Amino acid sequence: MAVGAAARVAAFSVHVFTALGAACALLALTAAAGADWVAMFGWLGLALVIDGVDGTLARRLDVAATLPRWSGEALDLMVDFTTYVLVPAYALATSGVLPAGLGAPLAVAIVVSGAIYCADRQMKTADNYFTGFPVLWNAAAFHLFVAKLPPAAAAMLVVALVVLTFVPYRTIHPLRVKHLFGLNVAVVAVWGVLALYALFRNLDPGLPAVLALSLAAVYLLGIGIIPSRR
């Protein structure tokens, strides 16, 4: 069956929408180069919203079948690597969050492990869980900036997450995993509201907000370990 022009335009618009995440990455990197961390995380947050929506649009419009010439998966991976891995690694390397002399080596570990993870064809399970730490370095960097841990503690956390990238435990995709879906979405929503509050407070939201953000992060990274009923 021939695909109409309107369907092709609609499908291509989804690819353009996804590619806007790359624009967010560039703007975030520009902000990071000027040490404007609030702006950087703002752009990375917008990229996160785009990434959370574009997959649903692509499936609804059957973009893969309508425009087989372009790979939405490849486009998504390229954008994800820049926004989830590369820009946050640059921020951690240059901000002073990590110990002097360790920023660059740890950032290299982040981008190398992140690149390998993005190429892993088994990064997702059949029931939409991620395998290992799903290179959420944008969120990890955000927590390190907000929590203001001692540099040595921040370095240990980075090393732990790099190792967890290759540990075969399950991490939820909060919008696609059916187990505890309502609770997962609620936790993500609370985390999002608190993250916005932290941005408005110049990454200094106060101890209660930091603790709440940390609890939400621990839940989202750890709840997948609990077996779900089949």
Phi and psi in degrees as a GROMACS rama.xvg file:
@    title "Ramachandran Plot"
@    xaxis  label "Phi"
@    yaxis  label "Psi"
@TYPE xy
-69.021  142.517  ALA-2
-93.9934  127.763  VAL-3
-70.8983  160.505  GLY-4
-62.3666  -39.2311  ALA-5
-62.7863  -39.7816  ALA-6
-66.1526  -38.8905  ALA-7
-67.1877  -41.2899  ARG-8
-63.5253  -43.3791  VAL-9
-62.5892  -42.3158  ALA-10
-65.8631  -42.5483  ALA-11
-66.8075  -32.067  PHE-12
-63.5176  -29.6118  SER-13
-67.1674  -41.1234  VAL-14
-61.5861  -41.9155  HIS-15
-62.926  -41.1937  VAL-16
-60.3429  -45.009  PHE-17
-60.7361  -43.0942  THR-18
-65.3512  -21.0358  ALA-19
-61.0549  -22.6998  LEU-20
-61.6947  -33.3243  GLY-21
-67.0534  -36.731  ALA-22
-63.7632  -40.7226  ALA-23
-61.3853  -38.2007  CYS-24
-63.0074  -43.6389  ALA-25
-62.5546  -45.1393  LEU-26
-66.7242  -35.9953  LEU-27
-65.5903  -40.75  ALA-28
-66.1506  -39.1278  LEU-29
-61.5071  -42.6143  THR-30
-64.6688  -40.6665  ALA-31
-64.7289  -37.2835  ALA-32
-62.3061  -28.2277  ALA-33
-95.7698  10.9267  GLY-34
59.1349  28.3206  ALA-35
-93.824  81.719  ASP-36
-70.0202  -32.2029  TRP-37
-63.3565  -46.5843  VAL-38
-63.5163  -40.7492  ALA-39
-58.3141  -49.7649  MET-40
-68.573  -29.1071  PHE-41
-61.7904  -46.0725  GLY-42
-66.9539  -39.7699  TRP-43
-65.6365  -34.2426  LEU-44
-65.0577  -41.111  GLY-45
-63.703  -40.2021  LEU-46
-61.7713  -36.618  ALA-47
-64.4813  -39.5621  LEU-48
-64.0169  -44.9447  VAL-49
-58.5085  -44.7933  ILE-50
-65.4929  -29.3879  ASP-51
-77.8156  -16.7518  GLY-52
-106.632  -34.2815  VAL-53
-65.0277  -33.3024  ASP-54
-63.752  -42.0521  GLY-55
-62.1237  -43.4714  THR-56
-62.6514  -42.2361  LEU-57
-63.1047  -41.5982  ALA-58
-69.6303  -38.8306  ARG-59
-66.0917  -37.3296  ARG-60
-93.8743  3.02915  LEU-61
50.2228  52.5728  ASP-62
-61.9647  -38.6632  VAL-63
-60.3657  -40.2212  ALA-64
-80.0187  -32.0892  ALA-65
-74.1129  -38.8641  THR-66
-129.345  72.6983  LEU-67
-67.0624  -14.8421  PRO-68
-63.4351  -36.6336  ARG-69
-103.654  135.297  TRP-70
-93.667  107.773  SER-71
-64.1445  -33.0809  GLY-72
-64.8236  -45.193  GLU-73
-63.7266  -42.6571  ALA-74
-61.698  -43.9961  LEU-75
-63.6157  -41.0634  ASP-76
-65.6393  -39.8794  LEU-77
-63.335  -44.7871  MET-78
-66.8133  -43.3212  VAL-79
-60.3377  -41.0438  ASP-80
-62.1796  -40.644  PHE-81
-70.9437  -40.546  THR-82
-86.0699  -34.9908  THR-83
-86.3774  -27.5609  TYR-84
-120.388  -59.5289  VAL-85
-65.7352  -53.2478  LEU-86
-63.7738  -46.5491  VAL-87
-60.0804  -37.0742  PRO-88
-63.2819  -41.3824  ALA-89
-61.2418  -42.9947  TYR-90
-61.9999  -43.4861  ALA-91
-67.6513  -31.6095  LEU-92
-72.5849  -28.0094  ALA-93
-113.71  -6.71611  THR-94
-89.3158  -18.1563  SER-95
89.0865  3.2351  GLY-96
-65.3082  -34.0429  VAL-97
-98.6395  160.883  LEU-98
-60.1343  148.701  PRO-99
-57.581  132.252  ALA-100
88.8923  -14.4926  GLY-101
-107.089  -11.6979  LEU-102
-58.3367  -51.8459  GLY-103
-66.0134  -47.8926  ALA-104
-59.8629  -40.7523  PRO-105
-69.4049  -35.4759  LEU-106
-64.6667  -38.4572  ALA-107
-61.7489  -42.7654  VAL-108
-60.8946  -37.9007  ALA-109
-64.3803  -49.522  ILE-110
-71.8069  -35.0788  VAL-111
-68.1723  -48.5958  VAL-112
-64.4602  -36.4645  SER-113
-66.2857  -39.9677  GLY-114
-64.8051  -42.7313  ALA-115
-63.8329  -40.8524  ILE-116
-63.0672  -42.8383  TYR-117
-64.3982  -23.9223  CYS-118
-89.5278  -3.92913  ALA-119
-75.8816  115.43  ASP-120
-73.8819  -8.40545  ARG-121
-112.714  25.8887  GLN-122
-67.609  -21.944  MET-123
-119.637  143.838  LYS-124
-88.1584  172.101  THR-125
-63.5593  -26.8874  ALA-126
-100.564  25.5463  ASP-127
72.2235  21.9569  ASN-128
-86.517  152.007  TYR-129
-86.8735  152.793  PHE-130
-101.891  118.514  THR-131
82.2742  -176.777  GLY-132
-69.5565  117.895  PHE-133
-82.5581  47.4554  PRO-134
42.679  45.07  VAL-135
-83.42  59.331  LEU-136
-72.2547  -21.4084  TRP-137
-62.6341  -45.8387  ASN-138
-70.7796  -39.5987  ALA-139
-62.6732  -44.8546  ALA-140
-62.8316  -40.8983  ALA-141
-58.1939  -45.5864  PHE-142
-64.1789  -38.4355  HIS-143
-66.7502  -38.3293  LEU-144
-67.4122  -39.5775  PHE-145
-76.8719  -41.6015  VAL-146
-73.5158  -25.4025  ALA-147
53.6718  51.4312  LYS-148
-70.3329  158.076  LEU-149
-57.3051  142.711  PRO-150
-52.2995  -38.3899  PRO-151
-63.9938  -40.823  ALA-152
-66.7658  -39.7646  ALA-153
-61.7772  -40.8952  ALA-154
-63.5919  -41.4505  ALA-155
-64.2179  -37.7126  MET-156
-65.7695  -41.4311  LEU-157
-61.7506  -46.0089  VAL-158
-60.0995  -42.6248  VAL-159
-61.8844  -42.1907  ALA-160
-69.5556  -36.5383  LEU-161
-60.7715  -44.0703  VAL-162
-64.0554  -43.321  VAL-163
-64.9912  -19.9001  LEU-164
-56.4445  -31.5012  THR-165
-109.473  8.4219  PHE-166
-89.5607  127.387  VAL-167
-79.4874  62.7213  PRO-168
-111.304  163.003  TYR-169
-94.6163  137.264  ARG-170
-123.336  134.891  THR-171
-73.1374  148.93  ILE-172
-95.3606  106.967  HIS-173
-62.6213  -20.0063  PRO-174
-99.9608  -5.1385  LEU-175
-126.007  -20.3642  ARG-176
-79.1094  129.528  VAL-177
-77.5703  -30.5492  LYS-178
-64.0569  122.545  HIS-179
56.9306  36.5069  LEU-180
-56.3129  -48.7144  PHE-181
-60.3801  -43.7375  GLY-182
-66.3237  -41.1399  LEU-183
-60.607  -45.4149  ASN-184
-64.8297  -39.6837  VAL-185
-62.706  -41.6353  ALA-186
-65.1287  -41.9294  VAL-187
-61.6082  -41.3883  VAL-188
-63.5767  -43.5319  ALA-189
-62.7528  -44.2172  VAL-190
-59.6389  -42.7395  TRP-191
-62.9795  -43.0253  GLY-192
-63.4011  -44.4392  VAL-193
-66.5743  -34.9532  LEU-194
-65.2225  -41.8792  ALA-195
-62.4189  -41.5235  LEU-196
-60.262  -41.2407  TYR-197
-63.9189  -37.8396  ALA-198
-64.6112  -43.8372  LEU-199
-65.1731  -25.7805  PHE-200
-94.561  18.8819  ARG-201
58.3471  42.6095  ASN-202
63.235  26.6352  LEU-203
-135.013  70.6619  ASP-204
-82.6661  -5.76078  PRO-205
97.8258  158.017  GLY-206
-60.0771  -44.3579  LEU-207
-58.3404  -42.4859  PRO-208
-66.9239  -39.2409  ALA-209
-62.172  -43.6643  VAL-210
-64.3479  -41.6825  LEU-211
-65.1489  -42.5605  ALA-212
-60.2237  -41.8051  LEU-213
-66.4416  -42.0183  SER-214
-63.0471  -41.214  LEU-215
-62.4188  -42.1279  ALA-216
-65.0465  -42.8556  ALA-217
-61.7879  -41.8209  VAL-218
-60.3085  -50.4482  TYR-219
-65.6865  -33.2107  LEU-220
-82.8794  -23.221  LEU-221
-107.188  -19.9951  GLY-222
-65.2998  -25.6477  ILE-223
-66.6589  -17.7645  GLY-224
-69.3412  -30.6244  ILE-225
-72.1614  124.425  ILE-226
-61.9855  140.062  PRO-227
-98.9629  154.448  SER-228
-73.1709  135.419  ARG-229
